[in-house]
């Protein structure tokens, strides 16, 4: 069924019109698509007669602190509980299950606010929202946010356009991933017609790293990347102590999981990092090799066919050992 059908759009429009207090939220460790989605809608709603807030589970990377209205973002703490509970409408953006908002999960689930989900991850949580705009074929949630705004006759202003373009750029790898379809380019084309400085956005995302971050990347590539030719697989593991030697800041390791895929023979890449008391697991692949099933079965996660993630409460060494033990099994189709 077409997700942007008249019934769903009319229902969403009615919910927005009847709401005075709106909460916009996205997943833990927000990336460009999560921030683009929330801030795009925030920059639209704040120009209407709405009380609107962006509430996120944790801090955002410095890479994105230039984004329009970024300074208005509220980071979750218990004092925000009543604000969420008393909201009329909550937008669930760029995540499909409340486990992705970490410590906010209970209050989001228990809030009596109506909920609208806009997301591109498979298998959305049932019974959570009044309206779902969920499409795993979309390159980015920002792609869907733009189409949602058009369908609901919400004016996409210049600030919102810059936010949406940010999400498109980051989740498509500058439009290079296979998920980038005709509709994605159509949205990008319509955004480009608004004449904002697109090169400035690219610069903020990819050309504004600290010296420490660049040296950390060099260390990871020279000392921490392990390549297994037989399995066409590589992985990187990193302790927090190692990262902090290079002045680590949140977001500095964004994209590290993709680095081994630049090797011609590597088709499956994993990145494991110790952070916030758990091990964050990221998986990427080329072609038809699916990593979301690996993330779901072995690492308490999920995601897209070629991009997925998970977590573990075991030690980094234990997580790496588990990965090495399953590698021969899960990469059978890649083996020569």
PyMOL commands that set and color helices and strands:
alter all, ss='L'
color gray80, all
select helices_A, chain A and resi 6-18+32-45+62-64+70-72+78-85+98-110+141-151+158-172+182-192+198-206+211-224+229-231+240-244+256-262+292-298+316-330+332-334
alter helices_A, ss='H'
color red, helices_A
select strands_A, chain A and resi 21-25+51-56+74-75+89-93+114-119+131-134+225-228+233-238+268-275+278-285+302-303+307-312
alter strands_A, ss='S'
color yellow, strands_A
deselect
rebuild
show_as cartoon
